[in-house]
């Protein structure tokens, strides 16, 4: 709640209390269950992320030296592409 402040989907203003945690790399694909692999999403955007198979990642070193934040690739299928280039856990 503190890091994300609410739904992390671009342009969404849903507050944290209206969101659920989402695994950025799904646990079934080897993603850990920890804060660096989580993002808050409202129900609408959680459905969109899964339906369109969108990839998000935590930017821990933003170019503006701001706090870490989640960045989404809104290209349909970007999650599947990311799985082919990300190191495998385990």
Backbone as XML, in Angstrom:
<?xml version="1.0"?>
<chain id="A" units="angstrom">
  <residue number="1" name="UNK">
    <atom name="N" x="0.825" y="-1.184" z="0.000"/>
    <atom name="CA" x="0.000" y="0.000" z="0.000"/>
    <atom name="C" x="0.869" y="1.247" z="0.000"/>
  </residue>
  <residue number="2" name="UNK">
    <atom name="N" x="1.922" y="1.243" z="0.790"/>
    <atom name="CA" x="2.757" y="2.436" z="0.885"/>
    <atom name="C" x="3.507" y="2.706" z="-0.416"/>
  </residue>
  <residue number="3" name="UNK">
    <atom name="N" x="4.106" y="1.676" z="-1.000"/>
    <atom name="CA" x="4.883" y="1.884" z="-2.226"/>
    <atom name="C" x="3.988" y="2.265" z="-3.394"/>
  </residue>
  <residue number="4" name="UNK">
    <atom name="N" x="2.925" y="1.487" z="-3.638"/>
    <atom name="CA" x="2.110" y="1.694" z="-4.828"/>
    <atom name="C" x="1.053" y="2.785" z="-4.651"/>
  </residue>
  <residue number="5" name="UNK">
    <atom name="N" x="0.502" y="2.908" z="-3.473"/>
    <atom name="CA" x="-0.471" y="3.956" z="-3.212"/>
    <atom name="C" x="-1.866" y="3.683" z="-3.758"/>
  </residue>
  <residue number="6" name="UNK">
    <atom name="N" x="-1.995" y="2.726" z="-4.644"/>
    <atom name="CA" x="-3.264" y="2.397" z="-5.271"/>
    <atom name="C" x="-2.989" y="1.554" z="-6.497"/>
  </residue>
  <residue number="7" name="UNK">
    <atom name="N" x="-3.959" y="1.466" z="-7.378"/>
    <atom name="CA" x="-3.802" y="0.671" z="-8.595"/>
    <atom name="C" x="-2.629" y="1.214" z="-9.405"/>
  </residue>
  <residue number="8" name="UNK">
    <atom name="N" x="-1.749" y="0.309" z="-9.852"/>
    <atom name="CA" x="-0.549" y="0.713" z="-10.586"/>
    <atom name="C" x="-0.762" y="0.775" z="-12.093"/>
  </residue>
  <residue number="9" name="UNK">
    <atom name="N" x="-1.949" y="0.412" z="-12.576"/>
    <atom name="CA" x="-2.209" y="0.471" z="-14.011"/>
    <atom name="C" x="-2.180" y="1.931" z="-14.454"/>
  </residue>
  <residue number="10" name="UNK">
    <atom name="N" x="-1.511" y="2.224" z="-15.568"/>
    <atom name="CA" x="-1.389" y="3.617" z="-16.006"/>
    <atom name="C" x="-2.729" y="4.342" z="-16.098"/>
  </residue>
  <residue number="11" name="UNK">
    <atom name="N" x="-2.793" y="5.485" z="-15.450"/>
    <atom name="CA" x="-3.968" y="6.331" z="-15.495"/>
    <atom name="C" x="-5.049" y="6.014" z="-14.485"/>
  </residue>
  <residue number="12" name="UNK">
    <atom name="N" x="-4.932" y="4.895" z="-13.779"/>
    <atom name="CA" x="-5.969" y="4.519" z="-12.815"/>
    <atom name="C" x="-5.729" y="5.250" z="-11.491"/>
  </residue>
  <residue number="13" name="UNK">
    <atom name="N" x="-6.812" y="5.688" z="-10.887"/>
    <atom name="CA" x="-6.719" y="6.410" z="-9.614"/>
    <atom name="C" x="-7.381" y="5.649" z="-8.464"/>
  </residue>
  <residue number="14" name="UNK">
    <atom name="N" x="-7.646" y="4.344" z="-8.660"/>
    <atom name="CA" x="-8.278" y="3.556" z="-7.594"/>
    <atom name="C" x="-7.353" y="3.509" z="-6.377"/>
  </residue>
  <residue number="15" name="UNK">
    <atom name="N" x="-7.883" y="3.810" z="-5.201"/>
    <atom name="CA" x="-7.051" y="3.786" z="-3.995"/>
    <atom name="C" x="-6.663" y="2.364" z="-3.596"/>
  </residue>
  <residue number="16" name="UNK">
    <atom name="N" x="-5.654" y="2.264" z="-2.766"/>
    <atom name="CA" x="-5.123" y="0.961" z="-2.334"/>
    <atom name="C" x="-6.212" y="0.066" z="-1.749"/>
  </residue>
  <residue number="17" name="UNK">
    <atom name="N" x="-7.150" y="0.622" z="-1.029"/>
    <atom name="CA" x="-8.177" y="-0.208" z="-0.385"/>
    <atom name="C" x="-9.090" y="-0.884" z="-1.405"/>
  </residue>
  <residue number="18" name="UNK">
    <atom name="N" x="-9.061" y="-0.461" z="-2.657"/>
    <atom name="CA" x="-9.875" y="-1.073" z="-3.714"/>
    <atom name="C" x="-9.050" y="-2.036" z="-4.573"/>
  </residue>
  <residue number="19" name="UNK">
    <atom name="N" x="-7.856" y="-2.384" z="-4.134"/>
    <atom name="CA" x="-6.966" y="-3.198" z="-4.954"/>
    <atom name="C" x="-6.628" y="-4.530" z="-4.296"/>
  </residue>
  <residue number="20" name="UNK">
    <atom name="N" x="-6.054" y="-5.405" z="-5.096"/>
    <atom name="CA" x="-5.491" y="-6.666" z="-4.622"/>
    <atom name="C" x="-4.080" y="-6.756" z="-5.168"/>
  </residue>
  <residue number="21" name="UNK">
    <atom name="N" x="-3.259" y="-7.564" z="-4.516"/>
    <atom name="CA" x="-1.889" y="-7.771" z="-4.980"/>
    <atom name="C" x="-1.887" y="-8.697" z="-6.190"/>
  </residue>
  <residue number="22" name="UNK">
    <atom name="N" x="-1.006" y="-8.401" z="-7.119"/>
    <atom name="CA" x="-0.820" y="-9.182" z="-8.336"/>
    <atom name="C" x="0.646" y="-9.592" z="-8.416"/>
  </residue>
  <residue number="23" name="UNK">
    <atom name="N" x="0.903" y="-10.875" z="-8.719"/>
    <atom name="CA" x="2.281" y="-11.330" z="-8.961"/>
    <atom name="C" x="2.725" y="-10.786" z="-10.325"/>
  </residue>
  <residue number="24" name="UNK">
    <atom name="N" x="3.819" y="-10.047" z="-10.358"/>
    <atom name="CA" x="4.338" y="-9.558" z="-11.637"/>
    <atom name="C" x="4.821" y="-10.720" z="-12.495"/>
  </residue>
  <residue number="25" name="UNK">
    <atom name="N" x="5.547" y="-11.650" z="-11.894"/>
    <atom name="CA" x="5.846" y="-12.933" z="-12.523"/>
    <atom name="C" x="5.068" y="-13.967" z="-11.719"/>
  </residue>
  <residue number="26" name="UNK">
    <atom name="N" x="4.120" y="-14.604" z="-12.370"/>
    <atom name="CA" x="3.208" y="-15.519" z="-11.689"/>
    <atom name="C" x="3.986" y="-16.596" z="-10.949"/>
  </residue>
  <residue number="27" name="UNK">
    <atom name="N" x="3.489" y="-16.982" z="-9.797"/>
    <atom name="CA" x="4.165" y="-18.017" z="-9.006"/>
    <atom name="C" x="4.308" y="-19.311" z="-9.795"/>
  </residue>
  <residue number="28" name="UNK">
    <atom name="N" x="3.337" y="-19.617" z="-10.663"/>
    <atom name="CA" x="3.413" y="-20.838" z="-11.473"/>
    <atom name="C" x="4.545" y="-20.776" z="-12.501"/>
  </residue>
  <residue number="29" name="UNK">
    <atom name="N" x="5.011" y="-19.569" z="-12.790"/>
    <atom name="CA" x="6.134" y="-19.380" z="-13.718"/>
    <atom name="C" x="7.444" y="-19.160" z="-12.972"/>
  </residue>
  <residue number="30" name="UNK">
    <atom name="N" x="7.452" y="-19.444" z="-11.674"/>
    <atom name="CA" x="8.669" y="-19.320" z="-10.875"/>
    <atom name="C" x="8.838" y="-17.996" z="-10.159"/>
  </residue>
  <residue number="31" name="UNK">
    <atom name="N" x="7.824" y="-17.152" z="-10.195"/>
    <atom name="CA" x="7.917" y="-15.856" z="-9.522"/>
    <atom name="C" x="7.769" y="-15.993" z="-8.019"/>
  </residue>
  <residue number="32" name="UNK">
    <atom name="N" x="8.578" y="-15.255" z="-7.267"/>
    <atom name="CA" x="8.484" y="-15.319" z="-5.812"/>
    <atom name="C" x="7.260" y="-14.564" z="-5.291"/>
  </residue>
  <residue number="33" name="UNK">
    <atom name="N" x="6.864" y="-14.909" z="-4.092"/>
    <atom name="CA" x="5.799" y="-14.166" z="-3.421"/>
    <atom name="C" x="6.470" y="-13.219" z="-2.440"/>
  </residue>
  <residue number="34" name="UNK">
    <atom name="N" x="6.855" y="-12.070" z="-2.964"/>
    <atom name="CA" x="7.459" y="-11.027" z="-2.136"/>
    <atom name="C" x="7.094" y="-9.658" z="-2.714"/>
  </residue>
  <residue number="35" name="UNK">
    <atom name="N" x="7.446" y="-8.614" z="-1.993"/>
    <atom name="CA" x="7.028" y="-7.269" z="-2.394"/>
    <atom name="C" x="7.651" y="-6.804" z="-3.699"/>
  </residue>
  <residue number="36" name="UNK">
    <atom name="N" x="8.843" y="-7.284" z="-4.032"/>
    <atom name="CA" x="9.472" y="-6.853" z="-5.276"/>
    <atom name="C" x="8.824" y="-7.493" z="-6.501"/>
  </residue>
  <residue number="37" name="UNK">
    <atom name="N" x="7.994" y="-8.510" z="-6.284"/>
    <atom name="CA" x="7.306" y="-9.179" z="-7.375"/>
    <atom name="C" x="5.793" y="-8.956" z="-7.291"/>
  </residue>
  <residue number="38" name="UNK">
    <atom name="N" x="5.394" y="-7.877" z="-6.660"/>
    <atom name="CA" x="3.973" y="-7.605" z="-6.466"/>
    <atom name="C" x="3.615" y="-6.199" z="-6.935"/>
  </residue>
  <residue number="39" name="UNK">
    <atom name="N" x="2.380" y="-6.071" z="-7.365"/>
    <atom name="CA" x="1.844" y="-4.768" z="-7.753"/>
    <atom name="C" x="0.377" y="-4.736" z="-7.372"/>
  </residue>
  <residue number="40" name="UNK">
    <atom name="N" x="-0.085" y="-3.595" z="-6.946"/>
    <atom name="CA" x="-1.500" y="-3.434" z="-6.648"/>
    <atom name="C" x="-2.266" y="-3.150" z="-7.929"/>
  </residue>
  <residue number="41" name="UNK">
    <atom name="N" x="-3.396" y="-3.837" z="-8.092"/>
    <atom name="CA" x="-4.282" y="-3.614" z="-9.231"/>
    <atom name="C" x="-5.729" y="-3.651" z="-8.759"/>
  </residue>
  <residue number="42" name="UNK">
    <atom name="N" x="-6.547" y="-2.748" z="-9.278"/>
    <atom name="CA" x="-7.986" y="-2.809" z="-9.013"/>
    <atom name="C" x="-8.546" y="-3.998" z="-9.800"/>
  </residue>
  <residue number="43" name="UNK">
    <atom name="N" x="-9.758" y="-4.413" z="-9.491"/>
    <atom name="CA" x="-10.347" y="-5.591" z="-10.124"/>
    <atom name="C" x="-10.405" y="-5.448" z="-11.645"/>
  </residue>
  <residue number="44" name="UNK">
    <atom name="N" x="-10.783" y="-4.279" z="-12.125"/>
    <atom name="CA" x="-10.888" y="-4.063" z="-13.579"/>
    <atom name="C" x="-9.551" y="-4.258" z="-14.260"/>
  </residue>
  <residue number="45" name="UNK">
    <atom name="N" x="-8.514" y="-3.627" z="-13.725"/>
    <atom name="CA" x="-7.206" y="-3.709" z="-14.361"/>
    <atom name="C" x="-6.516" y="-5.046" z="-14.122"/>
  </residue>
  <residue number="46" name="UNK">
    <atom name="N" x="-6.831" y="-5.701" z="-13.015"/>
    <atom name="CA" x="-6.302" y="-7.044" z="-12.783"/>
    <atom name="C" x="-6.810" y="-7.977" z="-13.888"/>
  </residue>
  <residue number="47" name="UNK">
    <atom name="N" x="-8.085" y="-7.867" z="-14.224"/>
    <atom name="CA" x="-8.665" y="-8.670" z="-15.299"/>
    <atom name="C" x="-8.008" y="-8.331" z="-16.633"/>
  </residue>
  <residue number="48" name="UNK">
    <atom name="N" x="-7.811" y="-7.055" z="-16.913"/>
    <atom name="CA" x="-7.185" y="-6.639" z="-18.176"/>
    <atom name="C" x="-5.760" y="-7.174" z="-18.274"/>
  </residue>
  <residue number="49" name="UNK">
    <atom name="N" x="-4.994" y="-7.061" z="-17.197"/>
    <atom name="CA" x="-3.609" y="-7.540" z="-17.199"/>
    <atom name="C" x="-3.559" y="-9.034" z="-17.528"/>
  </residue>
  <residue number="50" name="UNK">
    <atom name="N" x="-4.452" y="-9.820" z="-16.929"/>
    <atom name="CA" x="-4.451" y="-11.258" z="-17.198"/>
    <atom name="C" x="-4.998" y="-11.579" z="-18.587"/>
  </residue>
  <residue number="51" name="UNK">
    <atom name="N" x="-6.065" y="-10.929" z="-18.994"/>
    <atom name="CA" x="-6.687" y="-11.199" z="-20.284"/>
    <atom name="C" x="-5.745" y="-10.835" z="-21.437"/>
  </residue>
  <residue number="52" name="UNK">
    <atom name="N" x="-5.087" y="-9.693" z="-21.335"/>
    <atom name="CA" x="-4.180" y="-9.238" z="-22.401"/>
    <atom name="C" x="-2.753" y="-9.750" z="-22.210"/>
  </residue>
  <residue number="53" name="UNK">
    <atom name="N" x="-2.506" y="-10.444" z="-21.062"/>
    <atom name="CA" x="-1.196" y="-11.004" z="-20.727"/>
    <atom name="C" x="-0.121" y="-9.917" z="-20.772"/>
  </residue>
  <residue number="54" name="UNK">
    <atom name="N" x="-0.356" y="-8.897" z="-19.916"/>
    <atom name="CA" x="0.547" y="-7.755" z="-19.853"/>
    <atom name="C" x="1.632" y="-7.974" z="-18.814"/>
  </residue>
  <residue number="55" name="UNK">
    <atom name="N" x="2.798" y="-7.418" z="-19.095"/>
    <atom name="CA" x="3.947" y="-7.556" z="-18.199"/>
    <atom name="C" x="4.205" y="-6.242" z="-17.464"/>
  </residue>
  <residue number="56" name="UNK">
    <atom name="N" x="4.449" y="-6.370" z="-16.177"/>
    <atom name="CA" x="4.867" y="-5.233" z="-15.374"/>
    <atom name="C" x="6.130" y="-5.595" z="-14.627"/>
  </residue>
  <residue number="57" name="UNK">
    <atom name="N" x="6.920" y="-4.581" z="-14.296"/>
    <atom name="CA" x="8.117" y="-4.825" z="-13.487"/>
    <atom name="C" x="8.314" y="-3.656" z="-12.534"/>
  </residue>
  <residue number="58" name="UNK">
    <atom name="N" x="9.035" y="-3.926" z="-11.468"/>
    <atom name="CA" x="9.330" y="-2.893" z="-10.483"/>
    <atom name="C" x="10.599" y="-2.180" z="-10.899"/>
  </residue>
  <residue number="59" name="UNK">
    <atom name="N" x="10.480" y="-0.899" z="-11.179"/>
    <atom name="CA" x="11.642" y="-0.072" z="-11.518"/>
    <atom name="C" x="12.207" y="0.456" z="-10.207"/>
  </residue>
  <residue number="60" name="UNK">
    <atom name="N" x="13.325" y="-0.110" z="-9.786"/>
    <atom name="CA" x="13.919" y="0.276" z="-8.504"/>
    <atom name="C" x="14.881" y="1.447" z="-8.636"/>
  </residue>
  <residue number="61" name="UNK">
    <atom name="N" x="15.234" y="1.822" z="-9.871"/>
    <atom name="CA" x="16.124" y="2.952" z="-10.094"/>
    <atom name="C" x="15.582" y="3.844" z="-11.204"/>
  </residue>
  <residue number="62" name="UNK">
    <atom name="N" x="14.459" y="4.529" z="-10.945"/>
    <atom name="CA" x="13.881" y="5.395" z="-11.973"/>
    <atom name="C" x="14.877" y="6.485" z="-12.389"/>
  </residue>
  <residue number="63" name="UNK">
    <atom name="N" x="14.837" y="6.891" z="-13.655"/>
    <atom name="CA" x="15.784" y="7.905" z="-14.135"/>
    <atom name="C" x="15.678" y="9.241" z="-13.397"/>
  </residue>
  <residue number="64" name="UNK">
    <atom name="N" x="14.528" y="9.528" z="-12.822"/>
    <atom name="CA" x="14.358" y="10.797" z="-12.104"/>
    <atom name="C" x="14.743" y="10.684" z="-10.629"/>
  </residue>
  <residue number="65" name="UNK">
    <atom name="N" x="15.354" y="9.547" z="-10.238"/>
    <atom name="CA" x="15.742" y="9.288" z="-8.847"/>
    <atom name="C" x="14.564" y="9.279" z="-7.891"/>
  </residue>
  <residue number="66" name="UNK">
    <atom name="N" x="13.366" y="9.056" z="-8.421"/>
    <atom name="CA" x="12.175" y="8.962" z="-7.590"/>
    <atom name="C" x="12.110" y="7.608" z="-6.900"/>
  </residue>
  <residue number="67" name="UNK">
    <atom name="N" x="11.044" y="7.379" z="-6.169"/>
    <atom name="CA" x="10.893" y="6.099" z="-5.465"/>
    <atom name="C" x="10.624" y="4.961" z="-6.451"/>
  </residue>
  <residue number="68" name="UNK">
    <atom name="N" x="10.888" y="3.724" z="-6.039"/>
    <atom name="CA" x="10.570" y="2.573" z="-6.895"/>
    <atom name="C" x="9.086" y="2.579" z="-7.258"/>
  </residue>
  <residue number="69" name="UNK">
    <atom name="N" x="8.795" y="2.178" z="-8.475"/>
    <atom name="CA" x="7.400" y="2.106" z="-8.909"/>
    <atom name="C" x="7.251" y="1.033" z="-9.985"/>
  </residue>
  <residue number="70" name="UNK">
    <atom name="N" x="6.018" y="0.591" z="-10.183"/>
    <atom name="CA" x="5.718" y="-0.448" z="-11.165"/>
    <atom name="C" x="5.529" y="0.197" z="-12.534"/>
  </residue>
  <residue number="71" name="UNK">
    <atom name="N" x="6.156" y="-0.413" z="-13.534"/>
    <atom name="CA" x="6.057" y="0.029" z="-14.924"/>
    <atom name="C" x="5.378" y="-1.086" z="-15.719"/>
  </residue>
  <residue number="72" name="UNK">
    <atom name="N" x="4.370" y="-0.736" z="-16.482"/>
    <atom name="CA" x="3.620" y="-1.714" z="-17.274"/>
    <atom name="C" x="3.935" y="-1.588" z="-18.750"/>
  </residue>
  <residue number="73" name="UNK">
    <atom name="N" x="4.112" y="-2.735" z="-19.417"/>
    <atom name="CA" x="4.201" y="-2.799" z="-20.877"/>
    <atom name="C" x="2.801" y="-3.172" z="-21.345"/>
  </residue>
  <residue number="74" name="UNK">
    <atom name="N" x="2.115" y="-2.243" z="-21.989"/>
    <atom name="CA" x="0.720" y="-2.454" z="-22.373"/>
    <atom name="C" x="0.559" y="-3.148" z="-23.719"/>
  </residue>
  <residue number="75" name="UNK">
    <atom name="N" x="1.637" y="-3.687" z="-24.260"/>
    <atom name="CA" x="1.576" y="-4.446" z="-25.497"/>
    <atom name="C" x="0.939" y="-5.809" z="-25.217"/>
  </residue>
  <residue number="76" name="UNK">
    <atom name="N" x="-0.158" y="-6.151" z="-25.891"/>
    <atom name="CA" x="-0.757" y="-7.472" z="-25.660"/>
    <atom name="C" x="0.285" y="-8.583" z="-25.856"/>
  </residue>
  <residue number="77" name="UNK">
    <atom name="N" x="0.333" y="-9.509" z="-24.902"/>
    <atom name="CA" x="1.285" y="-10.611" z="-24.955"/>
    <atom name="C" x="2.654" y="-10.284" z="-24.393"/>
  </residue>
  <residue number="78" name="UNK">
    <atom name="N" x="2.827" y="-9.091" z="-23.838"/>
    <atom name="CA" x="4.148" y="-8.697" z="-23.331"/>
    <atom name="C" x="4.616" y="-9.599" z="-22.193"/>
  </residue>
  <residue number="79" name="UNK">
    <atom name="N" x="3.704" y="-10.171" z="-21.434"/>
    <atom name="CA" x="4.094" y="-11.090" z="-20.363"/>
    <atom name="C" x="4.766" y="-12.332" z="-20.949"/>
  </residue>
  <residue number="80" name="UNK">
    <atom name="N" x="4.176" y="-12.882" z="-21.993"/>
    <atom name="CA" x="4.744" y="-14.077" z="-22.620"/>
    <atom name="C" x="6.129" y="-13.783" z="-23.190"/>
  </residue>
  <residue number="81" name="UNK">
    <atom name="N" x="6.280" y="-12.616" z="-23.801"/>
    <atom name="CA" x="7.595" y="-12.232" z="-24.325"/>
    <atom name="C" x="8.603" y="-12.097" z="-23.185"/>
  </residue>
  <residue number="82" name="UNK">
    <atom name="N" x="8.188" y="-11.475" z="-22.094"/>
    <atom name="CA" x="9.090" y="-11.296" z="-20.952"/>
    <atom name="C" x="9.555" y="-12.640" z="-20.404"/>
  </residue>
  <residue number="83" name="UNK">
    <atom name="N" x="8.682" y="-13.626" z="-20.384"/>
    <atom name="CA" x="9.074" y="-14.952" z="-19.873"/>
    <atom name="C" x="10.198" y="-15.566" z="-20.698"/>
  </residue>
  <residue number="84" name="UNK">
    <atom name="N" x="10.276" y="-15.222" z="-21.976"/>
    <atom name="CA" x="11.326" y="-15.803" z="-22.811"/>
    <atom name="C" x="12.688" y="-15.169" z="-22.564"/>
  </residue>
  <residue number="85" name="UNK">
    <atom name="N" x="12.730" y="-13.974" z="-21.970"/>
    <atom name="CA" x="14.009" y="-13.298" z="-21.764"/>
    <atom name="C" x="14.407" y="-13.142" z="-20.309"/>
  </residue>
  <residue number="86" name="UNK">
    <atom name="N" x="13.500" y="-13.378" z="-19.380"/>
    <atom name="CA" x="13.821" y="-13.256" z="-17.960"/>
    <atom name="C" x="14.538" y="-14.506" z="-17.478"/>
  </residue>
  <residue number="87" name="UNK">
    <atom name="N" x="15.487" y="-14.329" z="-16.543"/>
    <atom name="CA" x="16.131" y="-15.517" z="-15.970"/>
    <atom name="C" x="15.098" y="-16.340" z="-15.207"/>
  </residue>
  <residue number="88" name="UNK">
    <atom name="N" x="15.208" y="-17.642" z="-15.291"/>
    <atom name="CA" x="14.269" y="-18.529" z="-14.606"/>
    <atom name="C" x="14.645" y="-18.668" z="-13.139"/>
  </residue>
  <residue number="89" name="UNK">
    <atom name="N" x="13.641" y="-18.643" z="-12.272"/>
    <atom name="CA" x="13.862" y="-18.842" z="-10.841"/>
    <atom name="C" x="14.037" y="-20.330" z="-10.578"/>
  </residue>
  <residue number="90" name="UNK">
    <atom name="N" x="14.708" y="-20.620" z="-9.486"/>
    <atom name="CA" x="14.802" y="-22.004" z="-9.068"/>
    <atom name="C" x="16.084" y="-22.596" z="-9.467"/>
  </residue>
</chain>
